[in-house]
Amino acid sequence: MYCDSKATIAISCNPVQHSRTKHIDVRYHFIKKKVKKGIVELFFVGTEYQLTDLFTKALPEERFTYLVR
């Protein structure tokens, strides 16, 4: 799984952070459990390379063309 948030990756991969993250939504804890079991692996990807932007944001034509390639 690719993510542009280093903090999210740290929380998901570091069980020591648990006491500080009890307020986080259940869906994020679901991912954390999958990481712990080795089912999902998280990788950092900078915002400029996020392919999900194609589906979630209005992009200028140049940016859209770059991500489509």
mmCIF file as Biopython writes it, N, C-alpha, C and O atoms, coordinates in Angstrom:
data_model
#
loop_
_atom_site.group_PDB
_atom_site.id
_atom_site.type_symbol
_atom_site.label_atom_id
_atom_site.label_alt_id
_atom_site.label_comp_id
_atom_site.label_asym_id
_atom_site.label_entity_id
_atom_site.label_seq_id
_atom_site.pdbx_PDB_ins_code
_atom_site.Cartn_x
_atom_site.Cartn_y
_atom_site.Cartn_z
_atom_site.occupancy
_atom_site.B_iso_or_equiv
_atom_site.auth_seq_id
_atom_site.auth_asym_id
_atom_site.pdbx_PDB_model_num
ATOM 1   N N  . MET A ? 1  ? 0.847   -1.148  0.000   1.0 0.0 1  A 1 
ATOM 2   C CA . MET A ? 1  ? 0.000   0.000   0.000   1.0 0.0 1  A 1 
ATOM 3   C C  . MET A ? 1  ? 0.907   1.228   0.000   1.0 0.0 1  A 1 
ATOM 4   O O  . MET A ? 1  ? 1.889   1.278   0.741   1.0 0.0 1  A 1 
ATOM 5   N N  . TYR A ? 2  ? 0.583   2.201   -0.816  1.0 0.0 2  A 1 
ATOM 6   C CA . TYR A ? 2  ? 1.377   3.416   -0.912  1.0 0.0 2  A 1 
ATOM 7   C C  . TYR A ? 2  ? 0.703   4.545   -0.143  1.0 0.0 2  A 1 
ATOM 8   O O  . TYR A ? 2  ? -0.516  4.707   -0.207  1.0 0.0 2  A 1 
ATOM 9   N N  . CYS A ? 3  ? 1.494   5.319   0.581   1.0 0.0 3  A 1 
ATOM 10  C CA . CYS A ? 3  ? 0.963   6.373   1.438   1.0 0.0 3  A 1 
ATOM 11  C C  . CYS A ? 3  ? 1.891   7.578   1.381   1.0 0.0 3  A 1 
ATOM 12  O O  . CYS A ? 3  ? 3.108   7.417   1.302   1.0 0.0 3  A 1 
ATOM 13  N N  . ASP A ? 4  ? 1.326   8.795   1.419   1.0 0.0 4  A 1 
ATOM 14  C CA . ASP A ? 4  ? 2.165   9.991   1.392   1.0 0.0 4  A 1 
ATOM 15  C C  . ASP A ? 4  ? 2.329   10.609  2.781   1.0 0.0 4  A 1 
ATOM 16  O O  . ASP A ? 4  ? 2.737   11.764  2.896   1.0 0.0 4  A 1 
ATOM 17  N N  . SER A ? 5  ? 2.021   9.864   3.819   1.0 0.0 5  A 1 
ATOM 18  C CA . SER A ? 5  ? 2.137   10.360  5.188   1.0 0.0 5  A 1 
ATOM 19  C C  . SER A ? 5  ? 3.088   9.475   5.987   1.0 0.0 5  A 1 
ATOM 20  O O  . SER A ? 5  ? 2.761   8.334   6.311   1.0 0.0 5  A 1 
ATOM 21  N N  . LYS A ? 6  ? 4.252   10.002  6.299   1.0 0.0 6  A 1 
ATOM 22  C CA . LYS A ? 6  ? 5.222   9.242   7.085   1.0 0.0 6  A 1 
ATOM 23  C C  . LYS A ? 6  ? 4.693   8.979   8.492   1.0 0.0 6  A 1 
ATOM 24  O O  . LYS A ? 6  ? 5.001   7.945   9.085   1.0 0.0 6  A 1 
ATOM 25  N N  . ALA A ? 7  ? 3.902   9.904   9.032   1.0 0.0 7  A 1 
ATOM 26  C CA . ALA A ? 7  ? 3.321   9.720   10.364  1.0 0.0 7  A 1 
ATOM 27  C C  . ALA A ? 7  ? 2.372   8.527   10.381  1.0 0.0 7  A 1 
ATOM 28  O O  . ALA A ? 7  ? 2.374   7.745   11.332  1.0 0.0 7  A 1 
ATOM 29  N N  . THR A ? 8  ? 1.575   8.387   9.351   1.0 0.0 8  A 1 
ATOM 30  C CA . THR A ? 8  ? 0.646   7.258   9.258   1.0 0.0 8  A 1 
ATOM 31  C C  . THR A ? 8  ? 1.401   5.940   9.194   1.0 0.0 8  A 1 
ATOM 32  O O  . THR A ? 8  ? 1.015   4.966   9.841   1.0 0.0 8  A 1 
ATOM 33  N N  . ILE A ? 9  ? 2.466   5.907   8.423   1.0 0.0 9  A 1 
ATOM 34  C CA . ILE A ? 9  ? 3.277   4.694   8.318   1.0 0.0 9  A 1 
ATOM 35  C C  . ILE A ? 9  ? 3.905   4.371   9.672   1.0 0.0 9  A 1 
ATOM 36  O O  . ILE A ? 9  ? 3.926   3.208   10.077  1.0 0.0 9  A 1 
ATOM 37  N N  . ALA A ? 10 ? 4.411   5.371   10.371  1.0 0.0 10 A 1 
ATOM 38  C CA . ALA A ? 10 ? 5.030   5.150   11.678  1.0 0.0 10 A 1 
ATOM 39  C C  . ALA A ? 10 ? 4.026   4.597   12.681  1.0 0.0 10 A 1 
ATOM 40  O O  . ALA A ? 10 ? 4.342   3.674   13.431  1.0 0.0 10 A 1 
ATOM 41  N N  . ILE A ? 11 ? 2.822   5.153   12.699  1.0 0.0 11 A 1 
ATOM 42  C CA . ILE A ? 11 ? 1.791   4.679   13.621  1.0 0.0 11 A 1 
ATOM 43  C C  . ILE A ? 11 ? 1.393   3.243   13.292  1.0 0.0 11 A 1 
ATOM 44  O O  . ILE A ? 11 ? 1.184   2.430   14.193  1.0 0.0 11 A 1 
ATOM 45  N N  . SER A ? 12 ? 1.289   2.937   12.012  1.0 0.0 12 A 1 
ATOM 46  C CA . SER A ? 12 ? 0.862   1.596   11.602  1.0 0.0 12 A 1 
ATOM 47  C C  . SER A ? 12 ? 1.914   0.535   11.867  1.0 0.0 12 A 1 
ATOM 48  O O  . SER A ? 12 ? 1.575   -0.627  12.093  1.0 0.0 12 A 1 
ATOM 49  N N  . CYS A ? 13 ? 3.170   0.909   11.843  1.0 0.0 13 A 1 
ATOM 50  C CA . CYS A ? 13 ? 4.253   -0.064  11.982  1.0 0.0 13 A 1 
ATOM 51  C C  . CYS A ? 13 ? 4.848   -0.129  13.381  1.0 0.0 13 A 1 
ATOM 52  O O  . CYS A ? 13 ? 5.632   -1.034  13.667  1.0 0.0 13 A 1 
ATOM 53  N N  . ASN A ? 14 ? 4.497   0.805   14.261  1.0 0.0 14 A 1 
ATOM 54  C CA . ASN A ? 14 ? 5.110   0.876   15.581  1.0 0.0 14 A 1 
ATOM 55  C C  . ASN A ? 14 ? 4.063   0.632   16.667  1.0 0.0 14 A 1 
ATOM 56  O O  . ASN A ? 14 ? 3.257   1.519   16.949  1.0 0.0 14 A 1 
ATOM 57  N N  . PRO A ? 15 ? 4.058   -0.548  17.280  1.0 0.0 15 A 1 
ATOM 58  C CA . PRO A ? 15 ? 3.060   -0.857  18.301  1.0 0.0 15 A 1 
ATOM 59  C C  . PRO A ? 15 ? 3.174   0.009   19.552  1.0 0.0 15 A 1 
ATOM 60  O O  . PRO A ? 15 ? 2.215   0.091   20.319  1.0 0.0 15 A 1 
ATOM 61  N N  . VAL A ? 16 ? 4.301   0.647   19.779  1.0 0.0 16 A 1 
ATOM 62  C CA . VAL A ? 16 ? 4.491   1.502   20.947  1.0 0.0 16 A 1 
ATOM 63  C C  . VAL A ? 16 ? 3.578   2.721   20.886  1.0 0.0 16 A 1 
ATOM 64  O O  . VAL A ? 16 ? 3.211   3.270   21.925  1.0 0.0 16 A 1 
ATOM 65  N N  . GLN A ? 17 ? 3.213   3.145   19.698  1.0 0.0 17 A 1 
ATOM 66  C CA . GLN A ? 17 ? 2.376   4.328   19.518  1.0 0.0 17 A 1 
ATOM 67  C C  . GLN A ? 17 ? 0.914   4.090   19.900  1.0 0.0 17 A 1 
ATOM 68  O O  . GLN A ? 17 ? 0.125   5.034   19.874  1.0 0.0 17 A 1 
ATOM 69  N N  . HIS A ? 18 ? 0.529   2.873   20.249  1.0 0.0 18 A 1 
ATOM 70  C CA . HIS A ? 18 ? -0.881  2.530   20.449  1.0 0.0 18 A 1 
ATOM 71  C C  . HIS A ? 18 ? -1.598  3.437   21.449  1.0 0.0 18 A 1 
ATOM 72  O O  . HIS A ? 18 ? -2.709  3.893   21.176  1.0 0.0 18 A 1 
ATOM 73  N N  . SER A ? 19 ? -0.990  3.702   22.588  1.0 0.0 19 A 1 
ATOM 74  C CA . SER A ? 19 ? -1.670  4.504   23.609  1.0 0.0 19 A 1 
ATOM 75  C C  . SER A ? 19 ? -1.963  5.920   23.138  1.0 0.0 19 A 1 
ATOM 76  O O  . SER A ? 19 ? -2.866  6.571   23.663  1.0 0.0 19 A 1 
ATOM 77  N N  . ARG A ? 20 ? -1.226  6.397   22.171  1.0 0.0 20 A 1 
ATOM 78  C CA . ARG A ? 20 ? -1.428  7.754   21.654  1.0 0.0 20 A 1 
ATOM 79  C C  . ARG A ? 20 ? -2.421  7.801   20.496  1.0 0.0 20 A 1 
ATOM 80  O O  . ARG A ? 20 ? -2.768  8.882   20.018  1.0 0.0 20 A 1 
ATOM 81  N N  . THR A ? 21 ? -2.873  6.653   20.050  1.0 0.0 21 A 1 
ATOM 82  C CA . THR A ? 21 ? -3.721  6.619   18.857  1.0 0.0 21 A 1 
ATOM 83  C C  . THR A ? 21 ? -5.093  6.009   19.109  1.0 0.0 21 A 1 
ATOM 84  O O  . THR A ? 21 ? -5.761  5.601   18.159  1.0 0.0 21 A 1 
ATOM 85  N N  . LYS A ? 22 ? -5.522  5.935   20.338  1.0 0.0 22 A 1 
ATOM 86  C CA . LYS A ? 22 ? -6.812  5.318   20.649  1.0 0.0 22 A 1 
ATOM 87  C C  . LYS A ? 22 ? -7.980  6.066   20.029  1.0 0.0 22 A 1 
ATOM 88  O O  . LYS A ? 22 ? -9.041  5.480   19.816  1.0 0.0 22 A 1 
ATOM 89  N N  . HIS A ? 23 ? -7.806  7.337   19.737  1.0 0.0 23 A 1 
ATOM 90  C CA . HIS A ? 23 ? -8.888  8.146   19.166  1.0 0.0 23 A 1 
ATOM 91  C C  . HIS A ? 23 ? -9.052  7.937   17.661  1.0 0.0 23 A 1 
ATOM 92  O O  . HIS A ? 23 ? -10.034 8.399   17.080  1.0 0.0 23 A 1 
ATOM 93  N N  . ILE A ? 24 ? -8.124  7.264   17.037  1.0 0.0 24 A 1 
ATOM 94  C CA . ILE A ? 24 ? -8.153  7.096   15.582  1.0 0.0 24 A 1 
ATOM 95  C C  . ILE A ? 24 ? -9.240  6.099   15.194  1.0 0.0 24 A 1 
ATOM 96  O O  . ILE A ? 24 ? -9.479  5.116   15.895  1.0 0.0 24 A 1 
ATOM 97  N N  . ASP A ? 25 ? -9.881  6.364   14.086  1.0 0.0 25 A 1 
ATOM 98  C CA . ASP A ? 25 ? -10.990 5.568   13.572  1.0 0.0 25 A 1 
ATOM 99  C C  . ASP A ? 25 ? -10.628 4.088   13.425  1.0 0.0 25 A 1 
ATOM 100 O O  . ASP A ? 25 ? -9.466  3.742   13.216  1.0 0.0 25 A 1 
ATOM 101 N N  . VAL A ? 26 ? -11.621 3.237   13.535  1.0 0.0 26 A 1 
ATOM 102 C CA . VAL A ? 26 ? -11.457 1.783   13.458  1.0 0.0 26 A 1 
ATOM 103 C C  . VAL A ? 26 ? -10.791 1.349   12.160  1.0 0.0 26 A 1 
ATOM 104 O O  . VAL A ? 26 ? -10.003 0.403   12.166  1.0 0.0 26 A 1 
ATOM 105 N N  . ARG A ? 27 ? -11.088 2.015   11.050  1.0 0.0 27 A 1 
ATOM 106 C CA . ARG A ? 27 ? -10.524 1.582   9.765   1.0 0.0 27 A 1 
ATOM 107 C C  . ARG A ? 27 ? -9.002  1.672   9.749   1.0 0.0 27 A 1 
ATOM 108 O O  . ARG A ? 27 ? -8.345  0.877   9.077   1.0 0.0 27 A 1 
ATOM 109 N N  . TYR A ? 28 ? -8.433  2.629   10.480  1.0 0.0 28 A 1 
ATOM 110 C CA . TYR A ? 28 ? -6.979  2.749   10.535  1.0 0.0 28 A 1 
ATOM 111 C C  . TYR A ? 28 ? -6.381  1.643   11.396  1.0 0.0 28 A 1 
ATOM 112 O O  . TYR A ? 28 ? -5.292  1.147   11.107  1.0 0.0 28 A 1 
ATOM 113 N N  . HIS A ? 29 ? -7.084  1.262   12.443  1.0 0.0 29 A 1 
ATOM 114 C CA . HIS A ? 29 ? -6.614  0.147   13.262  1.0 0.0 29 A 1 
ATOM 115 C C  . HIS A ? 29 ? -6.691  -1.167  12.481  1.0 0.0 29 A 1 
ATOM 116 O O  . HIS A ? 29 ? -5.887  -2.072  12.708  1.0 0.0 29 A 1 
ATOM 117 N N  . PHE A ? 30 ? -7.642  -1.273  11.573  1.0 0.0 30 A 1 
ATOM 118 C CA . PHE A ? 30 ? -7.741  -2.441  10.698  1.0 0.0 30 A 1 
ATOM 119 C C  . PHE A ? 30 ? -6.458  -2.584  9.878   1.0 0.0 30 A 1 
ATOM 120 O O  . PHE A ? 30 ? -5.897  -3.675  9.778   1.0 0.0 30 A 1 
ATOM 121 N N  . ILE A ? 31 ? -5.999  -1.479  9.295   1.0 0.0 31 A 1 
ATOM 122 C CA . ILE A ? 31 ? -4.755  -1.488  8.508   1.0 0.0 31 A 1 
ATOM 123 C C  . ILE A ? 31 ? -3.575  -1.845  9.407   1.0 0.0 31 A 1 
ATOM 124 O O  . ILE A ? 31 ? -2.701  -2.619  9.016   1.0 0.0 31 A 1 
ATOM 125 N N  . LYS A ? 32 ? -3.554  -1.279  10.610  1.0 0.0 32 A 1 
ATOM 126 C CA . LYS A ? 32 ? -2.462  -1.545  11.544  1.0 0.0 32 A 1 
ATOM 127 C C  . LYS A ? 32 ? -2.356  -3.044  11.848  1.0 0.0 32 A 1 
ATOM 128 O O  . LYS A ? 32 ? -1.253  -3.587  11.911  1.0 0.0 32 A 1 
ATOM 129 N N  . LYS A ? 33 ? -3.489  -3.703  12.034  1.0 0.0 33 A 1 
ATOM 130 C CA . LYS A ? 33 ? -3.490  -5.143  12.309  1.0 0.0 33 A 1 
ATOM 131 C C  . LYS A ? 33 ? -2.967  -5.932  11.108  1.0 0.0 33 A 1 
ATOM 132 O O  . LYS A ? 33 ? -2.244  -6.914  11.275  1.0 0.0 33 A 1 
ATOM 133 N N  . LYS A ? 34 ? -3.331  -5.505  9.909   1.0 0.0 34 A 1 
ATOM 134 C CA . LYS A ? 34 ? -2.868  -6.197  8.696   1.0 0.0 34 A 1 
ATOM 135 C C  . LYS A ? 34 ? -1.362  -6.023  8.513   1.0 0.0 34 A 1 
ATOM 136 O O  . LYS A ? 34 ? -0.683  -6.946  8.062   1.0 0.0 34 A 1 
ATOM 137 N N  . VAL A ? 35 ? -0.838  -4.854  8.858   1.0 0.0 35 A 1 
ATOM 138 C CA . VAL A ? 35 ? 0.614   -4.615  8.783   1.0 0.0 35 A 1 
ATOM 139 C C  . VAL A ? 35 ? 1.327   -5.528  9.776   1.0 0.0 35 A 1 
ATOM 140 O O  . VAL A ? 35 ? 2.345   -6.138  9.451   1.0 0.0 35 A 1 
ATOM 141 N N  . LYS A ? 36 ? 0.789   -5.614  10.977  1.0 0.0 36 A 1 
ATOM 142 C CA . LYS A ? 36 ? 1.400   -6.447  12.024  1.0 0.0 36 A 1 
ATOM 143 C C  . LYS A ? 36 ? 1.456   -7.919  11.607  1.0 0.0 36 A 1 
ATOM 144 O O  . LYS A ? 36 ? 2.429   -8.613  11.905  1.0 0.0 36 A 1 
ATOM 145 N N  . LYS A ? 37 ? 0.413   -8.395  10.920  1.0 0.0 37 A 1 
ATOM 146 C CA . LYS A ? 37 ? 0.366   -9.789  10.466  1.0 0.0 37 A 1 
ATOM 147 C C  . LYS A ? 37 ? 1.195   -10.019 9.207   1.0 0.0 37 A 1 
ATOM 148 O O  . LYS A ? 37 ? 1.403   -11.165 8.806   1.0 0.0 37 A 1 
ATOM 149 N N  . GLY A ? 38 ? 1.671   -8.947  8.580   1.0 0.0 38 A 1 
ATOM 150 C CA . GLY A ? 38 ? 2.470   -9.077  7.367   1.0 0.0 38 A 1 
ATOM 151 C C  . GLY A ? 38 ? 1.645   -9.213  6.105   1.0 0.0 38 A 1 
ATOM 152 O O  . GLY A ? 38 ? 2.187   -9.530  5.046   1.0 0.0 38 A 1 
ATOM 153 N N  . ILE A ? 39 ? 0.348   -8.978  6.196   1.0 0.0 39 A 1 
ATOM 154 C CA . ILE A ? 39 ? -0.533  -9.082  5.034   1.0 0.0 39 A 1 
ATOM 155 C C  . ILE A ? 39 ? -0.383  -7.860  4.136   1.0 0.0 39 A 1 
ATOM 156 O O  . ILE A ? 39 ? -0.444  -7.965  2.911   1.0 0.0 39 A 1 
ATOM 157 N N  . VAL A ? 40 ? -0.187  -6.700  4.757   1.0 0.0 40 A 1 
ATOM 158 C CA . VAL A ? 40 ? -0.054  -5.432  4.032   1.0 0.0 40 A 1 
ATOM 159 C C  . VAL A ? 40 ? 1.288   -4.817  4.384   1.0 0.0 40 A 1 
ATOM 160 O O  . VAL A ? 40 ? 1.726   -4.882  5.532   1.0 0.0 40 A 1 
ATOM 161 N N  . GLU A ? 41 ? 1.935   -4.226  3.403   1.0 0.0 41 A 1 
ATOM 162 C CA . GLU A ? 41 ? 3.190   -3.513  3.617   1.0 0.0 41 A 1 
ATOM 163 C C  . GLU A ? 41 ? 2.985   -2.078  3.153   1.0 0.0 41 A 1 
ATOM 164 O O  . GLU A ? 41 ? 2.402   -1.843  2.094   1.0 0.0 41 A 1 
ATOM 165 N N  . LEU A ? 42 ? 3.460   -1.121  3.935   1.0 0.0 42 A 1 
ATOM 166 C CA . LEU A ? 42 ? 3.275   0.285   3.601   1.0 0.0 42 A 1 
ATOM 167 C C  . LEU A ? 42 ? 4.558   0.877   3.039   1.0 0.0 42 A 1 
ATOM 168 O O  . LEU A ? 42 ? 5.648   0.610   3.545   1.0 0.0 42 A 1 
ATOM 169 N N  . PHE A ? 43 ? 4.425   1.680   1.993   1.0 0.0 43 A 1 
ATOM 170 C CA . PHE A ? 43 ? 5.551   2.352   1.359   1.0 0.0 43 A 1 
ATOM 171 C C  . PHE A ? 43 ? 5.248   3.834   1.255   1.0 0.0 43 A 1 
ATOM 172 O O  . PHE A ? 43 ? 4.117   4.221   0.964   1.0 0.0 43 A 1 
ATOM 173 N N  . PHE A ? 44 ? 6.247   4.659   1.491   1.0 0.0 44 A 1 
ATOM 174 C CA . PHE A ? 44 ? 6.073   6.102   1.344   1.0 0.0 44 A 1 
ATOM 175 C C  . PHE A ? 44 ? 6.172   6.480   -0.127  1.0 0.0 44 A 1 
ATOM 176 O O  . PHE A ? 44 ? 7.088   6.059   -0.833  1.0 0.0 44 A 1 
ATOM 177 N N  . VAL A ? 45 ? 5.224   7.274   -0.568  1.0 0.0 45 A 1 
ATOM 178 C CA . VAL A ? 45 ? 5.223   7.817   -1.924  1.0 0.0 45 A 1 
ATOM 179 C C  . VAL A ? 45 ? 4.873   9.289   -1.801  1.0 0.0 45 A 1 
ATOM 180 O O  . VAL A ? 45 ? 3.840   9.640   -1.230  1.0 0.0 45 A 1 
ATOM 181 N N  . GLY A ? 46 ? 5.720   10.145  -2.330  1.0 0.0 46 A 1 
ATOM 182 C CA . GLY A ? 46 ? 5.482   11.583  -2.256  1.0 0.0 46 A 1 
ATOM 183 C C  . GLY A ? 46 ? 4.174   11.992  -2.910  1.0 0.0 46 A 1 
ATOM 184 O O  . GLY A ? 46 ? 3.676   11.304  -3.801  1.0 0.0 46 A 1 
ATOM 185 N N  . THR A ? 47 ? 3.628   13.091  -2.474  1.0 0.0 47 A 1 
ATOM 186 C CA . THR A ? 47 ? 2.350   13.582  -2.979  1.0 0.0 47 A 1 
ATOM 187 C C  . THR A ? 47 ? 2.344   13.733  -4.491  1.0 0.0 47 A 1 
ATOM 188 O O  . THR A ? 47 ? 1.322   13.484  -5.130  1.0 0.0 47 A 1 
ATOM 189 N N  . GLU A ? 48 ? 3.457   14.133  -5.067  1.0 0.0 48 A 1 
ATOM 190 C CA . GLU A ? 48 ? 3.502   14.355  -6.519  1.0 0.0 48 A 1 
ATOM 191 C C  . GLU A ? 48 ? 3.327   13.074  -7.325  1.0 0.0 48 A 1 
ATOM 192 O O  . GLU A ? 48 ? 3.059   13.135  -8.525  1.0 0.0 48 A 1 
ATOM 193 N N  . TYR A ? 49 ? 3.473   11.915  -6.685  1.0 0.0 49 A 1 
ATOM 194 C CA . TYR A ? 49 ? 3.340   10.636  -7.389  1.0 0.0 49 A 1 
ATOM 195 C C  . TYR A ? 49 ? 2.089   9.848   -6.986  1.0 0.0 49 A 1 
ATOM 196 O O  . TYR A ? 49 ? 1.959   8.677   -7.344  1.0 0.0 49 A 1 
ATOM 197 N N  . GLN A ? 50 ? 1.191   10.460  -6.265  1.0 0.0 50 A 1 
ATOM 198 C CA . GLN A ? 50 ? -0.021  9.775   -5.817  1.0 0.0 50 A 1 
ATOM 199 C C  . GLN A ? 50 ? -1.010  9.591   -6.960  1.0 0.0 50 A 1 
ATOM 200 O O  . GLN A ? 50 ? -1.622  10.556  -7.419  1.0 0.0 50 A 1 
ATOM 201 N N  . LEU A ? 51 ? -1.162  8.377   -7.410  1.0 0.0 51 A 1 
ATOM 202 C CA . LEU A ? 51 ? -2.093  8.086   -8.501  1.0 0.0 51 A 1 
ATOM 203 C C  . LEU A ? 51 ? -3.547  8.273   -8.084  1.0 0.0 51 A 1 
ATOM 204 O O  . LEU A ? 51 ? -4.413  8.465   -8.938  1.0 0.0 51 A 1 
ATOM 205 N N  . THR A ? 52 ? -3.824  8.221   -6.801  1.0 0.0 52 A 1 
ATOM 206 C CA . THR A ? 52 ? -5.205  8.412   -6.350  1.0 0.0 52 A 1 
ATOM 207 C C  . THR A ? 52 ? -5.712  9.813   -6.649  1.0 0.0 52 A 1 
ATOM 208 O O  . THR A ? 52 ? -6.921  10.039  -6.686  1.0 0.0 52 A 1 
ATOM 209 N N  . ASP A ? 53 ? -4.802  10.754  -6.862  1.0 0.0 53 A 1 
ATOM 210 C CA . ASP A ? 53 ? -5.213  12.116  -7.213  1.0 0.0 53 A 1 
ATOM 211 C C  . ASP A ? 53 ? -6.052  12.132  -8.486  1.0 0.0 53 A 1 
ATOM 212 O O  . ASP A ? 53 ? -6.895  13.012  -8.663  1.0 0.0 53 A 1 
ATOM 213 N N  . LEU A ? 54 ? -5.827  11.166  -9.369  1.0 0.0 54 A 1 
ATOM 214 C CA . LEU A ? 54 ? -6.618  11.079  -10.600 1.0 0.0 54 A 1 
ATOM 215 C C  . LEU A ? 54 ? -8.105  10.943  -10.292 1.0 0.0 54 A 1 
ATOM 216 O O  . LEU A ? 54 ? -8.948  11.430  -11.046 1.0 0.0 54 A 1 
ATOM 217 N N  . PHE A ? 55 ? -8.422  10.285  -9.194  1.0 0.0 55 A 1 
ATOM 218 C CA . PHE A ? 55 ? -9.815  9.983   -8.861  1.0 0.0 55 A 1 
ATOM 219 C C  . PHE A ? 55 ? -10.401 10.899  -7.795  1.0 0.0 55 A 1 
ATOM 220 O O  . PHE A ? 55 ? -11.616 10.915  -7.597  1.0 0.0 55 A 1 
ATOM 221 N N  . THR A ? 56 ? -9.558  11.658  -7.108  1.0 0.0 56 A 1 
ATOM 222 C CA . THR A ? 56 ? -10.055 12.430  -5.969  1.0 0.0 56 A 1 
ATOM 223 C C  . THR A ? 56 ? -9.907  13.934  -6.113  1.0 0.0 56 A 1 
ATOM 224 O O  . THR A ? 56 ? -10.472 14.676  -5.309  1.0 0.0 56 A 1 
ATOM 225 N N  . LYS A ? 57 ? -9.171  14.409  -7.104  1.0 0.0 57 A 1 
ATOM 226 C CA . LYS A ? 57 ? -8.918  15.847  -7.229  1.0 0.0 57 A 1 
ATOM 227 C C  . LYS A ? 57 ? -9.081  16.306  -8.673  1.0 0.0 57 A 1 
ATOM 228 O O  . LYS A ? 57 ? -8.884  15.542  -9.618  1.0 0.0 57 A 1 
ATOM 229 N N  . ALA A ? 58 ? -9.445  17.570  -8.810  1.0 0.0 58 A 1 
ATOM 230 C CA . ALA A ? 58 ? -9.440  18.181  -10.142 1.0 0.0 58 A 1 
ATOM 231 C C  . ALA A ? 58 ? -7.991  18.550  -10.448 1.0 0.0 58 A 1 
ATOM 232 O O  . ALA A ? 58 ? -7.361  19.288  -9.690  1.0 0.0 58 A 1 
ATOM 233 N N  . LEU A ? 59 ? -7.470  18.041  -11.547 1.0 0.0 59 A 1 
ATOM 234 C CA . LEU A ? 59 ? -6.062  18.249  -11.876 1.0 0.0 59 A 1 
ATOM 235 C C  . LEU A ? 59 ? -5.914  19.057  -13.155 1.0 0.0 59 A 1 
ATOM 236 O O  . LEU A ? 59 ? -6.743  18.957  -14.059 1.0 0.0 59 A 1 
ATOM 237 N N  . PRO A ? 60 ? -4.849  19.865  -13.230 1.0 0.0 60 A 1 
ATOM 238 C CA . PRO A ? 60 ? -4.550  20.526  -14.502 1.0 0.0 60 A 1 
ATOM 239 C C  . PRO A ? 60 ? -4.207  19.462  -15.553 1.0 0.0 60 A 1 
ATOM 240 O O  . PRO A ? 60 ? -3.772  18.364  -15.204 1.0 0.0 60 A 1 
ATOM 241 N N  . GLU A ? 61 ? -4.396  19.775  -16.798 1.0 0.0 61 A 1 
ATOM 242 C CA . GLU A ? 61 ? -4.179  18.803  -17.876 1.0 0.0 61 A 1 
ATOM 243 C C  . GLU A ? 61 ? -2.771  18.215  -17.843 1.0 0.0 61 A 1 
ATOM 244 O O  . GLU A ? 61 ? -2.597  17.011  -18.029 1.0 0.0 61 A 1 
ATOM 245 N N  . GLU A ? 62 ? -1.770  19.057  -17.607 1.0 0.0 62 A 1 
ATOM 246 C CA . GLU A ? 62 ? -0.376  18.589  -17.586 1.0 0.0 62 A 1 
ATOM 247 C C  . GLU A ? 62 ? -0.164  17.543  -16.488 1.0 0.0 62 A 1 
ATOM 248 O O  . GLU A ? 62 ? 0.474   16.517  -16.725 1.0 0.0 62 A 1 
ATOM 249 N N  . ARG A ? 63 ? -0.686  17.792  -15.317 1.0 0.0 63 A 1 
ATOM 250 C CA . ARG A ? 63 ? -0.548  16.864  -14.184 1.0 0.0 63 A 1 
ATOM 251 C C  . ARG A ? 63 ? -1.296  15.554  -14.469 1.0 0.0 63 A 1 
ATOM 252 O O  . ARG A ? 63 ? -0.785  14.469  -14.189 1.0 0.0 63 A 1 
ATOM 253 N N  . PHE A ? 64 ? -2.489  15.662  -15.017 1.0 0.0 64 A 1 
ATOM 254 C CA . PHE A ? 64 ? -3.282  14.488  -15.371 1.0 0.0 64 A 1 
ATOM 255 C C  . PHE A ? 64 ? -2.527  13.607  -16.365 1.0 0.0 64 A 1 
ATOM 256 O O  . PHE A ? 64 ? -2.441  12.392  -16.189 1.0 0.0 64 A 1 
ATOM 257 N N  . THR A ? 65 ? -1.988  14.225  -17.400 1.0 0.0 65 A 1 
ATOM 258 C CA . THR A ? 65 ? -1.245  13.494  -18.429 1.0 0.0 65 A 1 
ATOM 259 C C  . THR A ? 65 ? -0.034  12.792  -17.818 1.0 0.0 65 A 1 
ATOM 260 O O  . THR A ? 65 ? 0.260   11.649  -18.170 1.0 0.0 65 A 1 
ATOM 261 N N  . TYR A ? 66 ? 0.670   13.466  -16.907 1.0 0.0 66 A 1 
ATOM 262 C CA . TYR A ? 66 ? 1.837   12.881  -16.244 1.0 0.0 66 A 1 
ATOM 263 C C  . TYR A ? 66 ? 1.443   11.629  -15.454 1.0 0.0 66 A 1 
ATOM 264 O O  . TYR A ? 66 ? 2.121   10.605  -15.536 1.0 0.0 66 A 1 
ATOM 265 N N  . LEU A ? 67 ? 0.360   11.710  -14.697 1.0 0.0 67 A 1 
ATOM 266 C CA . LEU A ? 67 ? -0.046  10.586  -13.862 1.0 0.0 67 A 1 
ATOM 267 C C  . LEU A ? 67 ? -0.613  9.422   -14.674 1.0 0.0 67 A 1 
ATOM 268 O O  . LEU A ? 67 ? -0.500  8.269   -14.257 1.0 0.0 67 A 1 
ATOM 269 N N  . VAL A ? 68 ? -1.212  9.704   -15.812 1.0 0.0 68 A 1 
ATOM 270 C CA . VAL A ? 68 ? -1.779  8.649   -16.648 1.0 0.0 68 A 1 
ATOM 271 C C  . VAL A ? 68 ? -0.674  7.793   -17.260 1.0 0.0 68 A 1 
ATOM 272 O O  . VAL A ? 68 ? -0.865  6.592   -17.453 1.0 0.0 68 A 1 
ATOM 273 N N  . ARG A ? 69 ? 0.445   8.373   -17.560 1.0 0.0 69 A 1 
ATOM 274 C CA . ARG A ? 69 ? 1.554   7.625   -18.181 1.0 0.0 69 A 1 
ATOM 275 C C  . ARG A ? 69 ? 2.112   6.672   -17.245 1.0 0.0 69 A 1 
ATOM 276 O O  . ARG A ? 69 ? 3.052   5.952   -17.583 1.0 0.0 69 A 1 
#
